[in-house]
Amino acid sequence: MAASVEEWRQNKAAPLAADTVDLDAFRWEARPVVVMAPSADDADFTRQMEVFAEAAAEIAERDMVIVTDTDPQADGTLRRKLSPQGFAVYLIGKDGGVKFSAAEPVGMSRLAEIIDAMPMRRREMRDDG
């Protein structure tokens, strides 16, 4: 069963499993951050998820949806599209394009800096503000 945009809106900081997410449903609604790792026990994956656990307000404020995939054998749609080698983090814009990727954990301040520089985010801040 696919996670819906409405479910995400109920708890924006809750990570969603990649096999339950259709990224197209989030286009123009959210900025997916896809975290891929060889396993849920991967040290980089654990560190990245700790970063997100401490940043719930920032995640919600920037309309981020955290998507996780820790099963390389599953060969899901996201793995085929993104082709990670080991641990990887991908920031996808509301337009559906990959805006940033890294092969190591990324701090929330770095992700916020990238998002806040995006033209769409600048409009959101101006309109909200």
N, CA, C and O atoms as a GROMACS GRO file, in nm:
protein
  516
    1MET      N    1   0.084  -0.119   0.000
    1MET     CA    2   0.000   0.000   0.000
    1MET      C    3   0.088   0.125   0.000
    1MET      O    4   0.180   0.136   0.081
    2ALA      N    5   0.060   0.215  -0.089
    2ALA     CA    6   0.141   0.336  -0.102
    2ALA      C    7   0.106   0.437   0.007
    2ALA      O    8  -0.010   0.457   0.043
    3ALA      N    9   0.212   0.500   0.058
    3ALA     CA   10   0.193   0.608   0.155
    3ALA      C   11   0.139   0.728   0.079
    3ALA      O   12   0.193   0.765  -0.026
    4SER      N   13   0.037   0.789   0.130
    4SER     CA   14  -0.024   0.901   0.060
    4SER      C   15   0.031   1.034   0.110
    4SER      O   16   0.089   1.042   0.218
    5VAL      N   17   0.011   1.135   0.029
    5VAL     CA   18   0.050   1.270   0.068
    5VAL      C   19  -0.025   1.310   0.195
    5VAL      O   20   0.031   1.376   0.282
    6GLU      N   21  -0.150   1.269   0.205
    6GLU     CA   22  -0.230   1.302   0.323
    6GLU      C   23  -0.171   1.239   0.449
    6GLU      O   24  -0.166   1.303   0.554
    7GLU      N   25  -0.126   1.114   0.440
    7GLU     CA   26  -0.062   1.048   0.555
    7GLU      C   27   0.065   1.123   0.594
    7GLU      O   28   0.091   1.144   0.713
    8TRP      N   29   0.143   1.164   0.496
    8TRP     CA   30   0.266   1.239   0.522
    8TRP      C   31   0.234   1.371   0.594
    8TRP      O   32   0.304   1.410   0.687
    9ARG      N   33   0.129   1.438   0.551
    9ARG     CA   34   0.092   1.566   0.614
    9ARG      C   35   0.060   1.549   0.762
    9ARG      O   36   0.076   1.643   0.839
   10GLN      N   37   0.013   1.432   0.802
   10GLN     CA   38  -0.020   1.406   0.942
   10GLN      C   39   0.104   1.405   1.031
   10GLN      O   40   0.097   1.444   1.148
   11ASN      N   41   0.218   1.361   0.977
   11ASN     CA   42   0.342   1.356   1.053
   11ASN      C   43   0.458   1.367   0.956
   11ASN      O   44   0.515   1.267   0.913
   12LYS      N   45   0.493   1.490   0.922
   12LYS     CA   46   0.592   1.515   0.817
   12LYS      C   47   0.731   1.463   0.852
   12LYS      O   48   0.810   1.437   0.761
   13ALA      N   49   0.762   1.446   0.978
   13ALA     CA   50   0.896   1.402   1.015
   13ALA      C   51   0.910   1.250   1.018
   13ALA      O   52   1.022   1.200   1.030
   14ALA      N   53   0.801   1.177   1.006
   14ALA     CA   54   0.808   1.031   1.012
   14ALA      C   55   0.863   0.976   0.880
   14ALA      O   56   0.810   1.005   0.773
   15PRO      N   57   0.970   0.896   0.888
   15PRO     CA   58   1.025   0.837   0.766
   15PRO      C   59   0.927   0.738   0.702
   15PRO      O   60   0.851   0.670   0.771
   16LEU      N   61   0.931   0.732   0.570
   16LEU     CA   62   0.848   0.638   0.495
   16LEU      C   63   0.939   0.538   0.424
   16LEU      O   64   1.046   0.576   0.375
   17ALA      N   65   0.898   0.413   0.420
   17ALA     CA   66   0.976   0.310   0.350
   17ALA      C   67   0.961   0.328   0.200
   17ALA      O   68   0.851   0.354   0.150
   18ALA      N   69   1.071   0.316   0.128
   18ALA     CA   70   1.072   0.339  -0.017
   18ALA      C   71   0.970   0.254  -0.090
   18ALA      O   72   0.911   0.298  -0.189
   19ASP      N   73   0.950   0.132  -0.043
   19ASP     CA   74   0.856   0.043  -0.114
   19ASP      C   75   0.710   0.083  -0.094
   19ASP      O   76   0.621   0.022  -0.153
   20THR      N   77   0.685   0.185  -0.011
   20THR     CA   78   0.547   0.233   0.010
   20THR      C   79   0.524   0.370  -0.054
   20THR      O   80   0.415   0.426  -0.043
   21VAL      N   81   0.627   0.423  -0.122
   21VAL     CA   82   0.620   0.561  -0.170
   21VAL      C   83   0.623   0.567  -0.323
   21VAL      O   84   0.706   0.504  -0.389
   22ASP      N   85   0.530   0.644  -0.377
   22ASP     CA   86   0.532   0.680  -0.519
   22ASP      C   87   0.573   0.827  -0.523
   22ASP      O   88   0.493   0.915  -0.492
   23LEU      N   89   0.698   0.853  -0.561
   23LEU     CA   90   0.747   0.991  -0.557
   23LEU      C   91   0.664   1.086  -0.643
   23LEU      O   92   0.653   1.204  -0.612
   24ASP      N   93   0.605   1.036  -0.750
   24ASP     CA   94   0.522   1.122  -0.835
   24ASP      C   95   0.405   1.182  -0.757
   24ASP      O   96   0.361   1.293  -0.788
   25ALA      N   97   0.355   1.110  -0.658
   25ALA     CA   98   0.244   1.160  -0.577
   25ALA      C   99   0.286   1.282  -0.494
   25ALA      O  100   0.202   1.363  -0.456
   26PHE      N  101   0.416   1.294  -0.467
   26PHE     CA  102   0.466   1.404  -0.385
   26PHE      C  103   0.513   1.523  -0.469
   26PHE      O  104   0.550   1.627  -0.414
   27ARG      N  105   0.514   1.508  -0.601
   27ARG     CA  106   0.559   1.617  -0.688
   27ARG      C  107   0.474   1.741  -0.664
   27ARG      O  108   0.351   1.734  -0.658
   28TRP      N  109   0.541   1.855  -0.651
   28TRP     CA  110   0.481   1.986  -0.623
   28TRP      C  111   0.423   1.996  -0.482
   28TRP      O  112   0.368   2.100  -0.446
   29GLU      N  113   0.434   1.890  -0.401
   29GLU     CA  114   0.384   1.890  -0.263
   29GLU      C  115   0.498   1.887  -0.161
   29GLU      O  116   0.492   1.953  -0.057
   30ALA      N  117   0.603   1.809  -0.191
   30ALA     CA  118   0.708   1.784  -0.092
   30ALA      C  119   0.844   1.772  -0.160
   30ALA      O  120   0.855   1.755  -0.281
   31ARG      N  121   0.947   1.782  -0.076
   31ARG     CA  122   1.085   1.763  -0.120
   31ARG      C  123   1.135   1.631  -0.061
   31ARG      O  124   1.178   1.628   0.055
   32PRO      N  125   1.129   1.523  -0.136
   32PRO     CA  126   1.177   1.396  -0.083
   32PRO      C  127   1.328   1.398  -0.055
   32PRO      O  128   1.406   1.451  -0.134
   33VAL      N  129   1.366   1.339   0.056
   33VAL     CA  130   1.506   1.312   0.085
   33VAL      C  131   1.515   1.161   0.096
   33VAL      O  132   1.465   1.101   0.191
   34VAL      N  133   1.578   1.100  -0.003
   34VAL     CA  134   1.586   0.955  -0.010
   34VAL      C  135   1.719   0.912   0.052
   34VAL      O  136   1.826   0.955   0.009
   35VAL      N  137   1.711   0.825   0.153
   35VAL     CA  138   1.829   0.773   0.221
   35VAL      C  139   1.838   0.625   0.190
   35VAL      O  140   1.749   0.547   0.225
   36MET      N  141   1.947   0.585   0.123
   36MET     CA  142   1.966   0.445   0.087
   36MET      C  143   2.090   0.392   0.156
   36MET      O  144   2.191   0.461   0.168
   37ALA      N  145   2.080   0.267   0.201
   37ALA     CA  146   2.192   0.206   0.272
   37ALA      C  147   2.190   0.056   0.247
   37ALA      O  148   2.086   0.000   0.211
   38PRO      N  149   2.305  -0.009   0.267
   38PRO     CA  150   2.311  -0.154   0.247
   38PRO      C  151   2.228  -0.231   0.349
   38PRO      O  152   2.188  -0.345   0.324
   39SER      N  153   2.202  -0.170   0.466
   39SER     CA  154   2.120  -0.234   0.569
   39SER      C  155   2.076  -0.129   0.670
   39SER      O  156   2.130  -0.019   0.674
   40ALA      N  157   1.977  -0.164   0.750
   40ALA     CA  158   1.929  -0.073   0.854
   40ALA      C  159   2.033  -0.056   0.965
   40ALA      O  160   2.025   0.038   1.044
   41ASP      N  161   2.130  -0.148   0.972
   41ASP     CA  162   2.236  -0.141   1.073
   41ASP      C  163   2.357  -0.060   1.027
   41ASP      O  164   2.451  -0.044   1.104
   42ASP      N  165   2.355  -0.011   0.906
   42ASP     CA  166   2.467   0.066   0.850
   42ASP      C  167   2.493   0.189   0.938
   42ASP      O  168   2.399   0.262   0.971
   43ALA      N  169   2.619   0.214   0.974
   43ALA     CA  170   2.653   0.325   1.064
   43ALA      C  171   2.615   0.460   1.004
   43ALA      O  172   2.564   0.547   1.075
   44ASP      N  173   2.638   0.479   0.875
   44ASP     CA  174   2.601   0.606   0.811
   44ASP      C  175   2.450   0.625   0.812
   44ASP      O  176   2.402   0.736   0.834
   45PHE      N  177   2.375   0.518   0.787
   45PHE     CA  178   2.229   0.526   0.789
   45PHE      C  179   2.182   0.566   0.929
   45PHE      O  180   2.095   0.653   0.943
   46THR      N  181   2.238   0.504   1.031
   46THR     CA  182   2.201   0.536   1.169
   46THR      C  183   2.227   0.682   1.200
   46THR      O  184   2.143   0.750   1.259
   47ARG      N  185   2.346   0.732   1.160
   47ARG     CA  186   2.379   0.874   1.184
   47ARG      C  187   2.282   0.966   1.111
   47ARG      O  188   2.236   1.066   1.168
   48GLN      N  189   2.251   0.934   0.985
   48GLN     CA  190   2.161   1.020   0.909
   48GLN      C  191   2.023   1.025   0.972
   48GLN      O  192   1.962   1.131   0.981
   49MET      N  193   1.974   0.911   1.016
   49MET     CA  194   1.841   0.908   1.077
   49MET      C  195   1.840   0.982   1.210
   49MET      O  196   1.738   1.040   1.248
   50GLU      N  197   1.953   0.982   1.283
   50GLU     CA  198   1.963   1.061   1.406
   50GLU      C  199   1.954   1.210   1.374
   50GLU      O  200   1.890   1.286   1.448
   51VAL      N  201   2.018   1.252   1.265
   51VAL     CA  202   2.010   1.392   1.222
   51VAL      C  203   1.864   1.430   1.200
   51VAL      O  204   1.818   1.534   1.247
   52PHE      N  205   1.791   1.345   1.129
   52PHE     CA  206   1.650   1.375   1.100
   52PHE      C  207   1.564   1.370   1.225
   52PHE      O  208   1.470   1.449   1.238
   53ALA      N  209   1.593   1.280   1.317
   53ALA     CA  210   1.514   1.268   1.440
   53ALA      C  211   1.523   1.396   1.523
   53ALA      O  212   1.429   1.431   1.595
   54GLU      N  213   1.636   1.465   1.513
   54GLU     CA  214   1.656   1.589   1.589
   54GLU      C  215   1.608   1.713   1.515
   54GLU      O  216   1.620   1.824   1.566
   55ALA      N  217   1.553   1.696   1.395
   55ALA     CA  218   1.520   1.812   1.311
   55ALA      C  219   1.376   1.810   1.261
   55ALA      O  220   1.348   1.858   1.151
   56ALA      N  221   1.286   1.758   1.341
   56ALA     CA  222   1.146   1.744   1.297
   56ALA      C  223   1.085   1.876   1.252
   56ALA      O  224   1.016   1.880   1.150
   57ALA      N  225   1.110   1.983   1.325
   57ALA     CA  226   1.051   2.113   1.289
   57ALA      C  227   1.105   2.164   1.156
   57ALA      O  228   1.030   2.215   1.074
   58GLU      N  229   1.236   2.150   1.136
   58GLU     CA  230   1.296   2.196   1.011
   58GLU      C  231   1.248   2.113   0.893
   58GLU      O  232   1.227   2.166   0.784
   59ILE      N  233   1.231   1.984   0.914
   59ILE     CA  234   1.180   1.895   0.809
   59ILE      C  235   1.039   1.938   0.769
   59ILE      O  236   1.010   1.952   0.650
   60ALA      N  237   0.954   1.960   0.866
   60ALA     CA  238   0.816   2.001   0.838
   60ALA      C  239   0.812   2.138   0.772
   60ALA      O  240   0.736   2.159   0.676
   61GLU      N  241   0.891   2.231   0.821
   61GLU     CA  242   0.892   2.368   0.767
   61GLU      C  243   0.929   2.371   0.619
   61GLU      O  244   0.880   2.455   0.544
   62ARG      N  245   1.016   2.280   0.578
   62ARG     CA  246   1.065   2.278   0.439
   62ARG      C  247   0.993   2.174   0.353
   62ARG      O  248   1.038   2.143   0.243
   63ASP      N  249   0.883   2.120   0.402
   63ASP     CA  250   0.805   2.021   0.327
   63ASP      C  251   0.890   1.903   0.279
   63ASP      O  252   0.876   1.857   0.166
   64MET      N  253   0.978   1.855   0.367
   64MET     CA  254   1.061   1.740   0.332
   64MET      C  255   0.987   1.612   0.370
   64MET      O  256   0.918   1.606   0.471
   65VAL      N  257   1.002   1.511   0.287
   65VAL     CA  258   0.952   1.377   0.320
   65VAL      C  259   1.073   1.284   0.319
   65VAL      O  260   1.142   1.272   0.217
   66ILE      N  261   1.098   1.219   0.431
   66ILE     CA  262   1.213   1.130   0.444
   66ILE      C  263   1.173   0.991   0.396
   66ILE      O  264   1.078   0.931   0.447
   67VAL      N  265   1.245   0.941   0.297
   67VAL     CA  266   1.218   0.811   0.237
   67VAL      C  267   1.341   0.723   0.258
   67VAL      O  268   1.452   0.764   0.225
   68THR      N  269   1.321   0.603   0.313
   68THR     CA  270   1.435   0.516   0.342
   68THR      C  271   1.427   0.386   0.264
   68THR      O  272   1.319   0.332   0.240
   69ASP      N  273   1.545   0.337   0.225
   69ASP     CA  274   1.557   0.208   0.156
   69ASP      C  275   1.684   0.142   0.208
   69ASP      O  276   1.795   0.186   0.177
   70THR      N  277   1.668   0.036   0.285
   70THR     CA  278   1.783  -0.035   0.342
   70THR      C  279   1.790  -0.179   0.292
   70THR      O  280   1.850  -0.265   0.357
   71ASP      N  281   1.729  -0.205   0.178
   71ASP     CA  282   1.728  -0.341   0.122
   71ASP      C  283   1.770  -0.340  -0.024
   71ASP      O  284   1.685  -0.334  -0.113
   72PRO      N  285   1.902  -0.346  -0.050
   72PRO     CA  286   1.950  -0.344  -0.187
   72PRO      C  287   1.897  -0.460  -0.272
   72PRO      O  288   1.887  -0.448  -0.394
   73GLN      N  289   1.863  -0.570  -0.209
   73GLN     CA  290   1.812  -0.686  -0.283
   73GLN      C  291   1.670  -0.665  -0.335
   73GLN      O  292   1.627  -0.735  -0.426
   74ALA      N  293   1.599  -0.570  -0.278
   74ALA     CA  294   1.460  -0.547  -0.317
   74ALA      C  295   1.448  -0.492  -0.459
   74ALA      O  296   1.346  -0.513  -0.525
   75ASP      N  297   1.551  -0.423  -0.508
   75ASP     CA  298   1.554  -0.372  -0.645
   75ASP      C  299   1.429  -0.292  -0.678
   75ASP      O  300   1.365  -0.314  -0.780
   76GLY      N  301   1.395  -0.199  -0.589
   76GLY     CA  302   1.276  -0.117  -0.609
   76GLY      C  303   1.296  -0.009  -0.714
   76GLY      O  304   1.406   0.010  -0.765
   77THR      N  305   1.189   0.061  -0.743
   77THR     CA  306   1.190   0.167  -0.844
   77THR      C  307   1.294   0.274  -0.812
   77THR      O  308   1.367   0.318  -0.901
   78LEU      N  309   1.303   0.316  -0.686
   78LEU     CA  310   1.399   0.421  -0.650
   78LEU      C  311   1.543   0.374  -0.668
   78LEU      O  312   1.627   0.450  -0.715
   79ARG      N  313   1.571   0.251  -0.631
   79ARG     CA  314   1.708   0.199  -0.649
   79ARG      C  315   1.745   0.194  -0.797
   79ARG      O  316   1.858   0.226  -0.834
   80ARG      N  317   1.651   0.154  -0.880
   80ARG     CA  318   1.680   0.149  -1.024
   80ARG      C  319   1.701   0.290  -1.078
   80ARG      O  320   1.788   0.312  -1.162
   81LYS      N  321   1.622   0.385  -1.031
   81LYS     CA  322   1.632   0.523  -1.080
   81LYS      C  323   1.759   0.592  -1.032
   81LYS      O  324   1.825   0.662  -1.110
   82LEU      N  325   1.794   0.574  -0.905
   82LEU     CA  326   1.904   0.649  -0.845
   82LEU      C  327   2.038   0.576  -0.848
   82LEU      O  328   2.142   0.640  -0.842
   83SER      N  329   2.037   0.444  -0.858
   83SER     CA  330   2.158   0.361  -0.867
   83SER      C  331   2.263   0.392  -0.760
   83SER      O  332   2.376   0.424  -0.793
   84PRO      N  333   2.227   0.382  -0.632
   84PRO     CA  334   2.325   0.410  -0.526
   84PRO      C  335   2.433   0.302  -0.519
   84PRO      O  336   2.410   0.186  -0.553
   85GLN      N  337   2.549   0.343  -0.474
   85GLN     CA  338   2.658   0.250  -0.445
   85GLN      C  339   2.683   0.257  -0.295
   85GLN      O  340   2.753   0.347  -0.248
   86GLY      N  341   2.626   0.164  -0.219
   86GLY     CA  342   2.638   0.170  -0.074
   86GLY      C  343   2.544   0.275  -0.017
   86GLY      O  344   2.430   0.288  -0.061
   87PHE      N  345   2.593   0.351   0.082
   87PHE     CA  346   2.511   0.454   0.145
   87PHE      C  347   2.500   0.575   0.052
   87PHE      O  348   2.597   0.613  -0.015
   88ALA      N  349   2.382   0.636   0.048
   88ALA     CA  350   2.362   0.756  -0.033
   88ALA      C  351   2.242   0.835   0.017
   88ALA      O  352   2.145   0.778   0.068
   89VAL      N  353   2.250   0.966   0.003
   89VAL     CA  354   2.141   1.057   0.035
   89VAL      C  355   2.111   1.139  -0.090
   89VAL      O  356   2.203   1.193  -0.153
   90TYR      N  357   1.984   1.148  -0.126
   90TYR     CA  358   1.942   1.226  -0.243
   90TYR      C  359   1.834   1.325  -0.200
   90TYR      O  360   1.736   1.287  -0.137
   91LEU      N  361   1.854   1.451  -0.234
   91LEU     CA  362   1.751   1.553  -0.213
   91LEU      C  363   1.682   1.574  -0.347
   91LEU      O  364   1.746   1.608  -0.447
   92ILE      N  365   1.552   1.556  -0.348
   92ILE     CA  366   1.474   1.570  -0.470
   92ILE      C  367   1.382   1.692  -0.453
   92ILE      O  368   1.313   1.704  -0.352
   93GLY      N  369   1.382   1.778  -0.550
   93GLY     CA  370   1.301   1.899  -0.544
   93GLY      C  371   1.153   1.870  -0.565
   93GLY      O  372   1.116   1.760  -0.606
   94LYS      N  373   1.071   1.968  -0.538
   94LYS     CA  374   0.927   1.952  -0.559
   94LYS      C  375   0.895   1.926  -0.706
   94LYS      O  376   0.789   1.873  -0.738
   95ASP      N  377   0.987   1.964  -0.796
   95ASP     CA  378   0.967   1.939  -0.939
   95ASP      C  379   1.004   1.797  -0.980
   95ASP      O  380   0.986   1.759  -1.096
   96GLY      N  381   1.058   1.718  -0.885
   96GLY     CA  382   1.093   1.580  -0.913
   96GLY      C  383   1.237   1.557  -0.955
   96GLY      O  384   1.277   1.443  -0.976
   97GLY      N  385   1.316   1.663  -0.968
   97GLY     CA  386   1.456   1.649  -1.008
   97GLY      C  387   1.548   1.633  -0.889
   97GLY      O  388   1.523   1.689  -0.782
   98VAL      N  389   1.657   1.555  -0.907
   98VAL     CA  390   1.758   1.539  -0.802
   98VAL      C  391   1.837   1.669  -0.792
   98VAL      O  392   1.898   1.713  -0.890
   99LYS      N  393   1.836   1.730  -0.675
   99LYS     CA  394   1.901   1.859  -0.653
   99LYS      C  395   2.037   1.846  -0.584
   99LYS      O  396   2.122   1.934  -0.595
  100PHE      N  397   2.056   1.734  -0.512
  100PHE     CA  398   2.180   1.715  -0.435
  100PHE      C  399   2.191   1.568  -0.401
  100PHE      O  400   2.091   1.501  -0.377
  101SER      N  401   2.315   1.519  -0.400
  101SER     CA  402   2.338   1.382  -0.353
  101SER      C  403   2.471   1.376  -0.279
  101SER      O  404   2.561   1.456  -0.304
  102ALA      N  405   2.481   1.281  -0.189
  102ALA     CA  406   2.603   1.263  -0.110
  102ALA      C  407   2.619   1.116  -0.076
  102ALA      O  408   2.521   1.042  -0.067
  103ALA      N  409   2.743   1.074  -0.058
  103ALA     CA  410   2.773   0.936  -0.022
  103ALA      C  411   2.805   0.922   0.126
  103ALA      O  412   2.855   0.819   0.170
  104GLU      N  413   2.776   1.028   0.203
  104GLU     CA  414   2.795   1.025   0.348
  104GLU      C  415   2.680   1.101   0.412
  104GLU      O  416   2.609   1.175   0.344
  105PRO      N  417   2.660   1.083   0.543
  105PRO     CA  418   2.551   1.154   0.610
  105PRO      C  419   2.564   1.306   0.590
  105PRO      O  420   2.674   1.361   0.584
  106VAL      N  421   2.449   1.370   0.581
  106VAL     CA  422   2.443   1.514   0.555
  106VAL      C  423   2.373   1.582   0.673
  106VAL      O  424   2.267   1.538   0.716
  107GLY      N  425   2.433   1.688   0.723
  107GLY     CA  426   2.373   1.762   0.833
  107GLY      C  427   2.249   1.838   0.789
  107GLY      O  428   2.235   1.874   0.672
  108MET      N  429   2.160   1.861   0.883
  108MET     CA  430   2.037   1.933   0.852
  108MET      C  431   2.067   2.074   0.806
  108MET      O  432   1.996   2.128   0.721
  109SER      N  433   2.171   2.137   0.860
  109SER     CA  434   2.204   2.273   0.820
  109SER      C  435   2.242   2.278   0.672
  109SER      O  436   2.207   2.374   0.603
  110ARG      N  437   2.312   2.177   0.623
  110ARG     CA  438   2.350   2.172   0.481
  110ARG      C  439   2.226   2.153   0.393
  110ARG      O  440   2.210   2.223   0.293
  111LEU      N  441   2.139   2.061   0.430
  111LEU     CA  442   2.016   2.041   0.353
  111LEU      C  443   1.929   2.166   0.354
  111LEU      O  444   1.874   2.204   0.251
  112ALA      N  445   1.918   2.231   0.469
  112ALA     CA  446   1.838   2.353   0.480
  112ALA      C  447   1.896   2.463   0.392
  112ALA      O  448   1.822   2.537   0.327
  113GLU      N  449   2.028   2.474   0.390
  113GLU     CA  450   2.095   2.575   0.307
  113GLU      C  451   2.063   2.552   0.158
  113GLU      O  452   2.034   2.647   0.086
  114ILE      N  453   2.070   2.428   0.114
  114ILE     CA  454   2.041   2.395  -0.026
  114ILE      C  455   1.895   2.425  -0.058
  114ILE      O  456   1.864   2.489  -0.159
  115ILE      N  457   1.805   2.379   0.028
  115ILE     CA  458   1.662   2.400   0.004
  115ILE      C  459   1.628   2.549   0.007
  115ILE      O  460   1.555   2.597  -0.079
  116ASP      N  461   1.681   2.621   0.105
  116ASP     CA  462   1.647   2.762   0.119
  116ASP      C  463   1.697   2.847   0.003
  116ASP      O  464   1.650   2.959  -0.017
  117ALA      N  465   1.794   2.796  -0.074
  117ALA     CA  466   1.844   2.867  -0.191
  117ALA      C  467   1.762   2.839  -0.317
  117ALA      O  468   1.780   2.905  -0.419
  118MET      N  469   1.672   2.743  -0.310
  118MET     CA  470   1.591   2.707  -0.427
  118MET      C  471   1.487   2.816  -0.453
  118MET      O  472   1.426   2.868  -0.359
  119PRO      N  473   1.465   2.852  -0.580
  119PRO     CA  474   1.367   2.956  -0.612
  119PRO      C  475   1.227   2.928  -0.555
  119PRO      O  476   1.162   3.020  -0.505
  120MET      N  477   1.182   2.805  -0.561
  120MET     CA  478   1.048   2.774  -0.510
  120MET      C  479   1.042   2.796  -0.359
  120MET      O  480   0.943   2.848  -0.308
  121ARG      N  481   1.146   2.756  -0.288
  121ARG     CA  482   1.150   2.775  -0.142
  121ARG      C  483   1.154   2.924  -0.108
  121ARG      O  484   1.090   2.969  -0.013
  122ARG      N  485   1.231   3.001  -0.186
  122ARG     CA  486   1.236   3.145  -0.162
  122ARG      C  487   1.098   3.208  -0.175
  122ARG      O  488   1.060   3.295  -0.097
  123ARG      N  489   1.022   3.164  -0.276
  123ARG     CA  490   0.885   3.212  -0.292
  123ARG      C  491   0.800   3.173  -0.172
  123ARG      O  492   0.721   3.254  -0.122
  124GLU      N  493   0.816   3.048  -0.127
  124GLU     CA  494   0.739   3.002  -0.011
  124GLU      C  495   0.768   3.088   0.112
  124GLU      O  496   0.676   3.128   0.183
  125MET      N  497   0.896   3.117   0.135
  125MET     CA  498   0.934   3.197   0.252
  125MET      C  499   0.879   3.339   0.239
  125MET      O  500   0.833   3.397   0.337
  126ARG      N  501   0.883   3.394   0.119
  126ARG     CA  502   0.831   3.529   0.096
  126ARG      C  503   0.679   3.532   0.115
  126ARG      O  504   0.626   3.623   0.178
  127ASP      N  505   0.610   3.432   0.060
  127ASP     CA  506   0.464   3.427   0.070
  127ASP      C  507   0.416   3.400   0.212
  127ASP      O  508   0.311   3.449   0.253
  128ASP      N  509   0.494   3.320   0.288
  128ASP     CA  510   0.457   3.287   0.425
  128ASP      C  511   0.495   3.397   0.523
  128ASP      O  512   0.445   3.403   0.635
  129GLY      N  513   0.585   3.482   0.478
  129GLY     CA  514   0.643   3.563   0.568
  129GLY      C  515   0.636   3.693   0.610
  129GLY      O  516   0.709   3.733   0.701
   0.00000   0.00000   0.00000
